[in-house]
Amino acid sequence: MGKISNAWATASELASEGRFQEIARRSIELAYRERRALGLRRDLRIPIPHRTARIPITVRPLAGDDIPFLFPRGTERLARREKVELATRRAMLDAGVPQCFVAVDADGTPCYFQWRLDHRQNRFLQSHFPRRWFPVLREDEILLENAYTPVAFRGKGIMSEAMAIIAETGEDVGARAAITFVEVDNPPSLKACANAGFAPYTLRRERSWLAGALAHRRFEDFEPARG
Ligand SMILES: CC(C)(COP(=O)(O)OP(=O)(O)OC[C@H]1O[C@@H](n2cnc3c(N)ncnc32)[C@H](O)[C@@H]1OP(=O)(O)O)[C@@H](O)C(=O)NCCC(=O)NCCS
């Protein structure tokens, strides 16, 4: 029922923006939808040269004072997609998932965040997210999840640098590899992951029917496109 009322709210908002083609596409997707995400991996034992952001940044764990900047309550002025992105991350914050890292600029303003999860969060990962959304993490593996750069800071190379630094903090918990998942239709994130030393190793394919009431997910070997 929640999904239907969400779909109705989204359709009303899109109609008010005159985006009728998107309403048609989303209506078809309610009946059947296929989503693909690349699983990317970085071997933390192999050092990589860091791509530096176009503004100086430092990375540290999330502090209480960062929350009003990074998870603003008043999101009315934001685009619908941005509201959804923030709500997803707010849910992760509210769930009390530890190890959220933040990049700050030279003035100390938070300009990026991302969670680093390890095998101790396997129970959370397998219950908070849909079944088989993530693989069960091995003891020597971390997962970087829910990267977000506030709109005003995008395109400055912040994710490219910060994600590399956050991945390398995995060595503190004995990780030898870092993984992450990115939808295939998210070029900025895919580029930033590549800049941070991540390469595709699997493809998560999800097929869902009847607004997600039925869903099937599987991990497939990744085969790079030829030519
Ligand atoms: C994805 C996201 C975190 C990228 O953050 P960012 O700090 O802007 O990333 P970077 O500046 O390091 O950009 C990486 C690359 O994407 C490019 N890029 C960034 N924003 C772009 C945009 N809107 N359109 C096209 N290219 C873009 C950059 O130019 C850079 O390309 P390059 O490697 O050729 O230099 C940010 O767009 C975001 O928060 N999006 C919403 C949430 C999201 O999608 N999170 C990722 C979930 S997996």
The ligand as an ORCA input file, in Angstrom:
! r2SCAN-3c Opt
* xyz 0 1
  C      27.385     10.474     -7.126
  C      27.919     11.681     -6.340
  C      28.193     11.249     -4.889
  C      29.224     12.138     -7.032
  O      29.838     13.088     -6.170
  P      30.888     14.176     -6.698
  O      31.672     14.617     -5.497
  O      30.209     15.195     -7.515
  O      31.836     13.274     -7.638
  P      33.141     13.732     -8.409
  O      33.206     15.235     -8.444
  O      34.300     12.981     -7.861
  O      32.796     13.288     -9.894
  C      33.173     12.063    -10.468
  C      33.073     12.218    -11.972
  O      31.711     12.429    -12.364
  C      31.591     13.682    -13.058
  N      30.333     14.288    -12.637
  C      29.994     14.721    -11.395
  N      28.725     15.182    -11.422
  C      28.285     15.038    -12.666
  C      27.056     15.321    -13.315
  N      26.023     15.842    -12.665
  N      26.939     15.025    -14.622
  C      27.958     14.470    -15.292
  N      29.165     14.172    -14.741
  C      29.311     14.466    -13.451
  C      32.788     14.493    -12.621
  O      33.106     15.483    -13.561
  C      33.847     13.409    -12.520
  O      34.254     13.060    -13.838
  P      35.801     12.851    -14.243
  O      36.254     11.598    -13.564
  O      35.752     12.726    -15.722
  O      36.526     14.059    -13.720
  C      26.903     12.856     -6.345
  O      26.537     13.125     -7.677
  C      25.647     12.542     -5.521
  O      25.629     12.732     -4.304
  N      24.577     12.048     -6.201
  C      23.344     11.655     -5.529
  C      23.534     10.406     -4.677
  C      24.201      9.281     -5.419
  O      23.919      8.985     -6.579
  N      25.121      8.592     -4.710
  C      25.873      7.467     -5.228
  C      25.140      6.221     -4.935
  S      26.070      4.822     -5.510
*
